[in-house]
């Protein structure tokens, strides 16, 4: 029994070391925030982000539609005196040449950030058509 416990502990230690030694190409998010229309929020200690527009033409979940529609968000990102506007969308855009319209990279004060539109809530239904929208945005320092 003692031998089995020692052997199991050895496997556990070796597995932990191997797992922690794996290097991932994934970047960790600097922060994520949910913003209503014209609402600002601070990400980390230095990025201020504002939702300037939120448009949602997605097909309601309880309806059959010919086209799935899109959710579009215009954001303003600011760091100190440097600012930039970005437009992101969820859903297919037939006129777009962008591969990932839900994300982009921006430079603020000589630092590069990846901005991803994660969600627009609530998902449309026939009963919540007039509810205010919020955009969930993730910003990652690259």
Z-matrix of the N, CA and C atoms (Angstrom, degrees):
N
C 1 1.446
C 2 1.527 1 111.23
N 3 1.335 2 115.84 1 -44.30
C 4 1.456 3 120.40 2 179.73
C 5 1.528 4 110.47 3 -63.24
N 6 1.345 5 116.14 4 -39.49
C 7 1.461 6 120.67 5 178.43
C 8 1.535 7 110.64 6 -61.53
N 9 1.319 8 116.92 7 -41.25
C 10 1.468 9 121.55 8 179.71
C 11 1.522 10 111.00 9 -64.07
N 12 1.330 11 116.90 10 -41.03
C 13 1.458 12 120.78 11 178.96
C 14 1.524 13 111.33 12 -64.82
N 15 1.342 14 116.85 13 -41.42
C 16 1.463 15 120.52 14 178.65
C 17 1.522 16 109.95 15 -64.49
N 18 1.312 17 115.70 16 -42.23
C 19 1.472 18 120.19 17 -178.91
C 20 1.535 19 110.05 18 -64.65
N 21 1.334 20 116.63 19 -44.59
C 22 1.455 21 121.19 20 178.74
C 23 1.529 22 110.71 21 -61.75
N 24 1.322 23 117.05 22 -43.23
C 25 1.464 24 121.31 23 178.01
C 26 1.518 25 111.00 24 -61.20
N 27 1.329 26 116.75 25 -40.14
C 28 1.466 27 121.02 26 177.65
C 29 1.517 28 111.62 27 -61.66
N 30 1.342 29 116.56 28 -45.23
C 31 1.461 30 120.13 29 177.65
C 32 1.531 31 111.05 30 -62.21
N 33 1.312 32 115.67 31 -40.11
C 34 1.448 33 120.74 32 179.32
C 35 1.524 34 111.81 33 -62.84
N 36 1.300 35 117.58 34 -44.60
C 37 1.468 36 122.26 35 179.70
C 38 1.516 37 110.86 36 -65.77
N 39 1.335 38 116.94 37 -47.36
C 40 1.472 39 120.53 38 179.60
C 41 1.527 40 110.03 39 -62.60
N 42 1.335 41 117.73 40 -42.69
C 43 1.461 42 120.89 41 179.13
C 44 1.518 43 111.81 42 -62.22
N 45 1.306 44 116.84 43 -41.55
C 46 1.466 45 121.33 44 178.79
C 47 1.520 46 111.09 45 -63.82
N 48 1.318 47 117.08 46 -42.85
C 49 1.468 48 121.11 47 179.41
C 50 1.520 49 110.34 48 -64.51
N 51 1.327 50 117.05 49 -45.17
C 52 1.468 51 120.04 50 179.62
C 53 1.525 52 111.06 51 -64.19
N 54 1.314 53 116.96 52 -42.67
C 55 1.456 54 120.36 53 -179.74
C 56 1.520 55 111.62 54 -63.91
N 57 1.321 56 116.93 55 -42.39
C 58 1.465 57 119.34 56 -178.85
C 59 1.520 58 112.35 57 -73.01
N 60 1.328 59 117.51 58 -19.96
C 61 1.455 60 120.63 59 179.72
C 62 1.524 61 112.25 60 -81.44
N 63 1.328 62 117.00 61 -15.76
C 64 1.467 63 120.20 62 179.46
C 65 1.516 64 109.11 63 -65.17
N 66 1.306 65 115.76 64 134.57
C 67 1.459 66 120.54 65 179.37
C 68 1.519 67 107.90 66 -105.36
N 69 1.289 68 116.62 67 132.16
C 70 1.451 69 121.90 68 -177.79
C 71 1.522 70 110.04 69 -105.15
N 72 1.334 71 116.14 70 145.50
C 73 1.461 72 121.33 71 174.91
C 74 1.519 73 110.81 72 -86.33
N 75 1.322 74 117.70 73 -6.55
C 76 1.451 75 121.83 74 178.80
C 77 1.527 76 109.56 75 -68.33
N 78 1.318 77 116.19 76 139.68
C 79 1.456 78 119.87 77 173.97
C 80 1.521 79 107.84 78 -97.13
N 81 1.290 80 116.89 79 148.12
C 82 1.454 81 119.75 80 178.95
C 83 1.522 82 108.84 81 -91.31
N 84 1.327 83 115.94 82 142.33
C 85 1.455 84 118.07 83 -177.17
C 86 1.519 85 111.73 84 -66.34
N 87 1.332 86 114.99 85 138.66
C 88 1.452 87 120.20 86 171.99
C 89 1.516 88 107.77 87 -67.01
N 90 1.300 89 114.84 88 -44.44
C 91 1.454 90 119.57 89 -179.76
C 92 1.518 91 109.71 90 -172.51
N 93 1.306 92 115.36 91 163.28
C 94 1.451 93 122.58 92 176.22
C 95 1.520 94 106.71 93 -135.44
N 96 1.325 95 115.94 94 144.26
C 97 1.467 96 119.27 95 -175.11
C 98 1.526 97 109.38 96 -146.89
N 99 1.318 98 116.07 97 148.29
C 100 1.455 99 122.56 98 174.89
C 101 1.530 100 107.16 99 -108.98
N 102 1.337 101 115.60 100 124.47
C 103 1.468 102 121.09 101 -176.03
C 104 1.523 103 111.21 102 -123.91
N 105 1.318 104 116.17 103 136.81
C 106 1.458 105 121.57 104 170.63
C 107 1.531 106 107.77 105 -87.33
N 108 1.322 107 116.22 106 169.87
C 109 1.462 108 121.55 107 179.34
C 110 1.522 109 110.86 108 -57.00
N 111 1.325 110 117.03 109 130.66
C 112 1.468 111 126.41 110 179.92
C 113 1.534 112 113.44 111 65.24
N 114 1.321 113 117.24 112 15.37
C 115 1.460 114 121.31 113 177.79
C 116 1.523 115 109.13 114 -95.20
N 117 1.333 116 116.32 115 142.15
C 118 1.463 117 122.53 116 176.49
C 119 1.516 118 109.03 117 -111.79
N 120 1.333 119 114.13 118 154.54
C 121 1.457 120 119.96 119 176.18
C 122 1.509 121 109.58 120 -152.05
N 123 1.318 122 115.85 121 159.46
C 124 1.468 123 121.62 122 -179.33
C 125 1.519 124 108.85 123 -104.07
N 126 1.330 125 114.96 124 132.05
C 127 1.456 126 121.80 125 175.63
C 128 1.517 127 107.94 126 -107.24
N 129 1.318 128 116.36 127 125.08
C 130 1.454 129 118.81 128 -176.73
C 131 1.515 130 108.81 129 62.56
N 132 1.314 131 115.81 130 -141.85
C 133 1.465 132 118.78 131 -179.17
C 134 1.520 133 112.85 132 -107.20
N 135 1.353 134 116.90 133 -4.42
C 136 1.459 135 115.67 134 -171.35
C 137 1.529 136 117.17 135 -135.66
N 138 1.327 137 119.73 136 -9.71
C 139 1.462 138 121.26 137 -177.66
C 140 1.525 139 109.17 138 -106.02
N 141 1.341 140 116.32 139 127.85
C 142 1.463 141 121.96 140 173.18
C 143 1.520 142 106.57 141 -110.10
N 144 1.327 143 116.19 142 133.06
C 145 1.460 144 120.95 143 -177.97
C 146 1.524 145 108.61 144 -128.55
N 147 1.345 146 115.73 145 140.12
C 148 1.461 147 121.41 146 -179.00
C 149 1.523 148 109.14 147 -131.75
N 150 1.313 149 116.86 148 138.14
C 151 1.466 150 122.22 149 175.40
C 152 1.524 151 108.23 150 -90.25
N 153 1.337 152 116.71 151 106.43
C 154 1.467 153 121.17 152 -178.96
C 155 1.520 154 112.78 153 -83.59
N 156 1.338 155 117.54 154 -30.43
C 157 1.462 156 119.68 155 175.06
C 158 1.523 157 109.39 156 -154.01
N 159 1.332 158 114.87 157 145.59
C 160 1.470 159 122.30 158 174.95
C 161 1.520 160 106.43 159 -135.27
N 162 1.325 161 116.09 160 114.35
C 163 1.460 162 121.88 161 179.08
C 164 1.521 163 107.80 162 -118.37
N 165 1.325 164 116.65 163 133.07
C 166 1.455 165 120.16 164 -177.56
C 167 1.515 166 110.24 165 -131.97
N 168 1.324 167 116.14 166 105.98
C 169 1.462 168 121.42 167 177.93
C 170 1.525 169 111.14 168 -110.97
N 171 1.360 170 116.39 169 19.89
C 172 1.463 171 119.52 170 -179.60
C 173 1.525 172 110.54 171 -66.63
N 174 1.307 173 114.86 172 149.45
C 175 1.459 174 121.45 173 178.62
C 176 1.523 175 109.27 174 -65.45
N 177 1.331 176 118.33 175 130.98
C 178 1.466 177 119.69 176 176.86
C 179 1.529 178 111.29 177 -57.47
N 180 1.334 179 115.77 178 144.45
C 181 1.459 180 121.32 179 -175.83
C 182 1.524 181 112.50 180 -62.10
N 183 1.329 182 118.47 181 -26.30
C 184 1.457 183 121.37 182 -177.07
C 185 1.540 184 113.13 183 -102.06
N 186 1.337 185 116.13 184 25.82
C 187 1.462 186 121.94 185 -179.33
C 188 1.528 187 108.52 186 -135.47
N 189 1.329 188 117.16 187 148.35
C 190 1.460 189 121.54 188 172.80
C 191 1.520 190 108.00 189 -94.44
N 192 1.339 191 115.98 190 123.20
C 193 1.462 192 120.97 191 -176.84
C 194 1.521 193 109.67 192 -121.72
N 195 1.320 194 115.54 193 158.54
C 196 1.459 195 121.49 194 175.85
C 197 1.524 196 109.90 195 -78.62
N 198 1.319 197 117.25 196 -35.69
C 199 1.466 198 122.82 197 -179.29
C 200 1.518 199 108.91 198 -124.02
N 201 1.330 200 117.57 199 138.71
C 202 1.465 201 122.16 200 -176.49
C 203 1.527 202 112.59 201 -69.18
N 204 1.321 203 117.42 202 -26.80
C 205 1.455 204 121.36 203 179.94
C 206 1.518 205 112.55 204 84.66
N 207 1.322 206 115.73 205 -174.98
C 208 1.466 207 122.03 206 -176.36
C 209 1.516 208 110.90 207 -143.29
N 210 1.312 209 114.21 208 156.03
C 211 1.459 210 121.51 209 167.44
C 212 1.525 211 105.63 210 -116.93
N 213 1.328 212 117.11 211 124.33
C 214 1.460 213 122.25 212 -178.25
C 215 1.523 214 110.01 213 -118.80
N 216 1.331 215 114.60 214 138.31
C 217 1.456 216 120.31 215 -179.02
C 218 1.524 217 108.90 216 -133.29
N 219 1.337 218 116.01 217 134.52
C 220 1.463 219 121.58 218 172.81
C 221 1.519 220 107.05 219 -109.46
N 222 1.337 221 115.40 220 125.68
C 223 1.463 222 121.75 221 -176.58
C 224 1.515 223 110.52 222 -121.06
N 225 1.315 224 115.46 223 149.94
C 226 1.458 225 121.52 224 171.18
C 227 1.517 226 106.88 225 -116.37
N 228 1.339 227 116.47 226 122.30
C 229 1.455 228 122.27 227 176.66
C 230 1.507 229 108.80 228 -107.65
N 231 1.322 230 116.11 229 137.13
C 232 1.458 231 120.32 230 -176.03
C 233 1.523 232 109.61 231 -138.67
N 234 1.332 233 114.62 232 136.39
C 235 1.465 234 122.02 233 172.87
C 236 1.516 235 106.92 234 -134.42
N 237 1.315 236 116.51 235 113.62
C 238 1.464 237 122.58 236 -174.19
C 239 1.525 238 108.79 237 55.67
N 240 1.328 239 118.58 238 -120.93
C 241 1.463 240 121.08 239 -178.84
C 242 1.528 241 112.73 240 -95.87
N 243 1.328 242 118.11 241 -1.13
C 244 1.464 243 122.73 242 -179.32
C 245 1.528 244 109.74 243 -95.34
N 246 1.340 245 116.63 244 132.67
C 247 1.459 246 119.45 245 179.26
C 248 1.524 247 110.56 246 -143.26
N 249 1.327 248 115.18 247 158.08
C 250 1.457 249 121.05 248 177.15
C 251 1.522 250 108.87 249 -152.35
N 252 1.336 251 115.59 250 147.00
C 253 1.465 252 121.62 251 177.68
C 254 1.521 253 108.82 252 -103.21
N 255 1.328 254 116.44 253 142.61
C 256 1.461 255 121.46 254 177.14
C 257 1.525 256 108.87 255 -133.43
N 258 1.314 257 114.78 256 150.10
C 259 1.470 258 121.91 257 175.48
C 260 1.518 259 106.99 258 -120.16
N 261 1.322 260 115.91 259 124.62
C 262 1.455 261 122.04 260 -179.26
C 263 1.522 262 108.90 261 -127.35
N 264 1.336 263 116.39 262 154.53
C 265 1.462 264 118.85 263 179.32
C 266 1.523 265 111.19 264 -145.86
N 267 1.319 266 114.07 265 152.60
C 268 1.459 267 122.85 266 172.90
C 269 1.520 268 106.96 267 -110.10
N 270 1.315 269 117.07 268 134.73
C 271 1.457 270 120.98 269 -178.71
C 272 1.511 271 110.40 270 102.34
N 273 1.311 272 114.89 271 160.72
C 274 1.464 273 121.19 272 -176.48
C 275 1.519 274 111.38 273 -69.63
N 276 1.320 275 115.27 274 139.46
C 277 1.464 276 122.10 275 174.64
C 278 1.516 277 106.86 276 -121.25
N 279 1.340 278 118.18 277 103.58
C 280 1.459 279 120.33 278 -175.50
C 281 1.520 280 114.28 279 -60.73
N 282 1.319 281 118.17 280 -24.71
C 283 1.458 282 120.81 281 -178.80
C 284 1.517 283 114.03 282 -92.17
N 285 1.323 284 117.56 283 -2.09
C 286 1.460 285 121.12 284 -174.83
C 287 1.523 286 111.76 285 -90.42
N 288 1.314 287 115.36 286 143.14
C 289 1.465 288 120.84 287 174.73
C 290 1.525 289 110.32 288 -101.98
N 291 1.321 290 117.18 289 -1.27
C 292 1.452 291 122.51 290 179.99
C 293 1.525 292 109.48 291 -77.40
N 294 1.341 293 115.79 292 131.77
C 295 1.456 294 119.70 293 179.65
C 296 1.522 295 111.78 294 -68.33
N 297 1.317 296 117.36 295 -43.09
C 298 1.461 297 122.32 296 -177.40
C 299 1.524 298 109.30 297 -122.69
N 300 1.331 299 117.84 298 84.94
C 301 1.462 300 118.77 299 -178.96
C 302 1.529 301 113.44 300 -69.16
N 303 1.352 302 116.88 301 -7.11
C 304 1.460 303 119.83 302 179.97
C 305 1.525 304 112.52 303 -89.84
N 306 1.344 305 118.43 304 -1.17
C 307 1.468 306 119.97 305 -179.67
C 308 1.522 307 111.14 306 -147.68
N 309 1.320 308 114.94 307 157.80
C 310 1.458 309 121.84 308 177.33
C 311 1.524 310 108.35 309 -158.36
N 312 1.310 311 116.28 310 168.12
C 313 1.463 312 120.41 311 173.25
C 314 1.524 313 108.49 312 -112.69
N 315 1.324 314 115.40 313 146.07
C 316 1.457 315 121.54 314 178.33
C 317 1.515 316 108.81 315 -134.95
N 318 1.330 317 115.12 316 153.54
C 319 1.462 318 120.98 317 174.36
C 320 1.520 319 108.77 318 -113.48
N 321 1.310 320 114.96 319 128.51
C 322 1.459 321 122.21 320 176.89
C 323 1.513 322 108.06 321 -133.86
N 324 1.313 323 116.72 322 121.77
C 325 1.467 324 122.01 323 179.59
C 326 1.531 325 111.41 324 52.43
N 327 1.322 326 116.59 325 48.18
C 328 1.464 327 124.51 326 176.95
C 329 1.523 328 113.74 327 64.02
N 330 1.319 329 118.09 328 18.11
C 331 1.459 330 121.66 329 174.93
C 332 1.522 331 108.45 330 -121.20
N 333 1.329 332 116.37 331 144.06
C 334 1.453 333 121.39 332 -176.24
C 335 1.526 334 109.81 333 -103.96
N 336 1.322 335 115.20 334 137.12
C 337 1.452 336 122.40 335 -179.97
C 338 1.523 337 109.43 336 -129.82
N 339 1.319 338 116.17 337 145.80
C 340 1.459 339 121.92 338 172.05
C 341 1.515 340 106.80 339 -101.45
N 342 1.328 341 116.38 340 128.11
C 343 1.458 342 122.81 341 -178.55
C 344 1.527 343 107.40 342 -113.25
N 345 1.336 344 116.27 343 125.44
C 346 1.463 345 121.45 344 -177.71
C 347 1.520 346 109.45 345 -126.31
N 348 1.328 347 115.68 346 128.90
C 349 1.462 348 121.40 347 172.03
C 350 1.522 349 106.87 348 -84.26
N 351 1.324 350 117.59 349 110.71
C 352 1.466 351 122.18 350 -175.95
C 353 1.525 352 112.64 351 -87.10
N 354 1.321 353 117.43 352 -42.45
C 355 1.466 354 120.80 353 -176.10
C 356 1.525 355 110.02 354 -154.00
N 357 1.318 356 115.35 355 156.31
C 358 1.456 357 122.81 356 164.53
C 359 1.518 358 104.62 357 -126.48
N 360 1.345 359 115.25 358 122.77
C 361 1.464 360 120.63 359 -174.99
C 362 1.516 361 110.72 360 -120.44
N 363 1.296 362 119.33 361 153.77
C 364 1.452 363 125.93 362 -7.48
C 365 1.524 364 110.97 363 -77.41
N 366 1.330 365 115.65 364 157.67
C 367 1.462 366 120.02 365 173.20
C 368 1.521 367 106.99 366 -64.06
N 369 1.337 368 117.39 367 133.33
C 370 1.469 369 119.11 368 -175.29
C 371 1.536 370 113.20 369 -61.36
N 372 1.319 371 115.02 370 139.28
C 373 1.466 372 124.23 371 167.83
C 374 1.523 373 105.82 372 -138.62
N 375 1.308 374 117.09 373 170.64
C 376 1.465 375 119.25 374 178.67
C 377 1.529 376 111.59 375 -65.83
N 378 1.322 377 117.82 376 -28.50
C 379 1.465 378 120.17 377 -176.09
C 380 1.528 379 114.17 378 -87.50
N 381 1.334 380 119.51 379 -17.99
C 382 1.471 381 120.05 380 -177.55
C 383 1.526 382 112.76 381 -114.23
N 384 1.295 383 116.90 382 25.45
C 385 1.465 384 121.76 383 -174.77
C 386 1.530 385 113.05 384 -59.76
N 387 1.320 386 118.52 385 -29.70
C 388 1.465 387 121.04 386 -175.90
C 389 1.516 388 113.85 387 -99.96
N 390 1.316 389 118.40 388 5.24
C 391 1.464 390 120.30 389 179.90
C 392 1.524 391 110.32 390 -73.20
N 393 1.346 392 117.07 391 144.99
C 394 1.468 393 119.87 392 178.05
C 395 1.531 394 111.05 393 -63.93
N 396 1.301 395 115.60 394 144.99
C 397 1.468 396 122.20 395 -178.45
C 398 1.523 397 110.75 396 -93.98
N 399 1.314 398 115.47 397 150.70
C 400 1.460 399 122.23 398 171.67
C 401 1.525 400 108.24 399 -129.67
N 402 1.316 401 115.56 400 148.71
C 403 1.462 402 121.95 401 177.74
C 404 1.525 403 108.65 402 -114.36
N 405 1.320 404 116.84 403 130.80
C 406 1.462 405 121.97 404 175.94
C 407 1.523 406 107.01 405 -99.67
N 408 1.335 407 115.60 406 118.81
C 409 1.468 408 122.35 407 -174.07
C 410 1.520 409 108.83 408 -122.67
N 411 1.329 410 114.73 409 138.70
C 412 1.463 411 121.39 410 176.75
C 413 1.517 412 108.65 411 -116.94
N 414 1.322 413 116.45 412 134.77
C 415 1.467 414 121.78 413 178.57
C 416 1.523 415 107.95 414 -123.11
N 417 1.328 416 115.57 415 127.32
C 418 1.457 417 122.10 416 -178.37
C 419 1.520 418 109.48 417 -123.34
N 420 1.302 419 117.08 418 128.17
C 421 1.466 420 121.00 419 175.71
C 422 1.532 421 107.54 420 -76.77
N 423 1.322 422 115.02 421 128.26
C 424 1.473 423 120.14 422 -178.68
C 425 1.508 424 109.98 423 -97.95
